[in-house]
Amino acid sequence: MWSREIVKSNAKAAIRGGKYWMAFLVSAVIMIAPSLIEWITGYGEVNDKWISGLENGVPEVAPGVFMGYNLGFLLLNIFILFPLIVGVYGFFVRNRFDAGQFSDVFLGFRNGYGNVVLTSFVTNLFIGLWTLLLIIPGIYKALQYIMVPFLLSDNPRLSGRRVRQISRLMTDGEKGAILVLSLSFIGWFLIPIAVSIVLEMASAPIFLTNIVVTLGLALIMPYYYATLAELYIFLRDRAIQTGMVQPEELGL
């Protein structure tokens, strides 16, 4: 059995000292990446013009252009963010045993890239479709597949079907506890949000508010990712010991 207190305590130990700042840098990458993609593609500007046109009744962007930018933004997120997420999760697993390397962030691009992208896309599609039915089934599926990025970081070439099967087995009977573990971070996440509200009330520049929120979340995320990594390592070891998965499947 595992307890929330022990998992979080081990997570703190894993990022203590000089290891924290590398973990912070890795966490910042995955937070900045979506905004960087938006800026490079110009998606944000086009989207703002589209909304403005709808509000004013005067189109500022042709529908085809709007759809093209949306499609491009979506594809870049799929082909860049999904491998980055796998790499970030892999960094925190490796950081548990030794000092993780920044290069770990890119492991999803170096090996089994196509499988990482396809498996991540299909998994998120399943979660999205279940969420369309009702929010509760969507949360259930998200918890059921929460270990998918970790599994892909261990073996990027493991088939999507098998990855999802292992994640289901690992989280069987644990979803409630995993949900409570995730919810225990709400207080931490509310801090930068509360600060941003204060800044908005003080009429601070929007860019300053965004920087504060991003920086605040980036400071917290190493603790959150390290906690999930601790849980994954425990559930992975248990799955191996009970014969749910063979070490060779995960490259161990």
N, C-alpha and C positions, 0 to 999 in steps of 0.2 A: 504493500500500500504506500501511497505518497500523501504528503500533507502540503497544504498551501504554504505554511510557514517555512518548512524545510526547503521546498523548491525555491522560494523567494530568497531565503538566506543563502543558499548555494549560488543563486544568480548574482547576488551582491558580491560574493567572494570572487566570482569568475571575472568581474569587471573592475575589481578593486585596484587602486594604485595607478600605475602608468598604463595599464590595459584599458582603462576607461576611455581615454581620449582617442584611441584607435577605434574603439566601439562607437564613440560619438561620431567620428568622421564617417564610418560606414553607415550609420543610421541616417546621417545628414544626406548622404548620396541618394538614398531611396526616397527621401522627402523632397529633395530639390529636383529630382529627375522629371516628375510630371510637369512642374512649372517651367522647366527648361525646354521640354518638348513643346509645351504650349507657346512659349516665346519664339522658338525656332520656326514653328509652323505658322505663327500668326493666328492661331485658332481663337485665342481669347478676343482679339480685336474684331475678327469676323463675327464671332458669336454675339458680341456686344452690339454691333451694327444691325444684326438680324433682329435682336430683341427690340432695339430702338425703332426699327422699321415697323415691327408689329404694333408697338405702342402708339406710334404716330400715324399709322395707316399709310405710310409712304415707304415702299421697299428700298432699302439701302444696299442690299446684297441680293444678287440673283439666286433663286432656290438651288440651281445646279452648283453654283460656287459654294454655297453654304453646305450642301451635302458633301461636296468634294473635300472641303476642309475637315468636316466631321469624320469622314471615312479615313482620311490621312492621319488625323489625330488618333483615331482608334487603332489603326494598324501599327503606328509607331509605339503606342502604349503596349500593344500585344507583343511586338517583336523586341522591344527594349526593356520594358518594365518587368515582364514575367521572368526573364532570365536574371535580371538584377535582384528580384525578390528571392529567388532560389539561392543566389550567391550570398546575399545578406544573411539568410537563415543558415547557410553553410558556414559562414564566418563565425557565427555565435556558437555553433556546435564545436567547431575546431578550437575556438577560443576557450572552451570549457576545459580542454586537456592541455593546451599549450597556447602561447600568445598567437592569436589569429593574425593573418597577414592581409593587408589591404587588397592584394591581388585575388584573395578568395572571393571578393565581390563579383568577379568576372568569370567564375568557374562555370556558370550556366551558359556562357558563350563559347567556352573552350572545348567542351565535351558534351556530345548529345544535344546540341543546340535545338535542332528540329524537334526532337522528342520533348524537350523541356517546354518549348513554346506550345506545341500541340496539347500536351497533357495539361498544362496550366490553363490553356484556353478552354478545353472541354470541361475541366473541373469547375472553372468559374461560370461556364455556361450552365452547367447543371444547377449550381447554387442559385444563379440568377433566375432560371426557370422555376425552381421551387419557390423562390421569393415572390415571383409573380402570382403564385397561387395564394399564399398567405405569408406573412412575415415570420410566423413561428416555424413553419416547415423550412423556410430559408435559413433561419438561424440554426436549425437542427442539422441541415446539410453542411453549413459552414463549419460547424463544430466537428462533424463527421469527417470532413476532408481537411481539417486544420493541419494535419501532419504531412500533407502532400508536398509542399515546398521543401520540407526537411528531408523527406525520402528521396526526392529528386537531387538534392544536394549531395546525398550519399552515393547515389547511382543515377546519373542523368539519363542513362540508357534503359532504365527499367520501364517496361510498358505502362502506359497510362492506366489500363485496366487493372494491372497488378498493383500499381502504386495506390490507386483508390481502394482496392480490396484490403491492402495492408493497413491503410489509414482507418478504414472502417473497423477492422479487427482491433487495432490499437486503442481506438476511442470507444469501443463497446463498453457500456456501463460507466463511462468516465465523462460523458458530455456535460452532465449537471455540474460536476466538480470543475471541469475546464471552464464552463461559463462563469461560475463564481470566481475562479481565479482571474479571468479576464476583467470581470466587473470590479475586482478589488483595486484596479488601477484607475478607476474613474476619477477619484479624488486628485490624483496626480495630473491627469489630463485636463481637469477643470481649472487648474492654476493658470496656465498661459491663456486660456479662454477668458478667465475672469480679468486678467491683466489687459487683454485686448479690449474688453468692454469698457474698462476704465479709460483707456487711451482714446477710444471713440467718443466717450462722453466729454473728454477733454479736448476734442476736435484735433487730435493728433493726425498727422499725415497718414494716408492709407498704407503707403509703403512701409512706414515705421511700424504700424500695427502688424502688418504681415510678417515683417522681419522678427518681431518679438514673439509672435505665435509660433513661427517656424523654428526659431532658436529654442524656445521653451520646450516644444515637443521633441526636438532633436536631443535635448538634454535628458529627457525622460525615456525615450525609446530604447536606449541600450539596456536599461533595467528590464523593460518589457520583453524585448527580444531574448535577452539572456534567460529570463524566467521560462519562456516558451521552449528554449533550447534545453533547459534542465528537465522539463517535463518530457520532451521528446526522447532524450537520452534514457530516462527511466522507462518509458513505455516501450522504447526500442529494445532495451535489454530484456524486459519481461517478455516481449514477443519472441525474441530469439530463444530464451530459456524454455518457453512453453511450446516451441516448435511452429509458431505461426509463420515465421519467416526464417530463412537460412542466412547466416552471416554473409555468405558469398553473394547473395542477391543485393546486399547493400554495400558491397565492396569492402567488407570488414575482414 
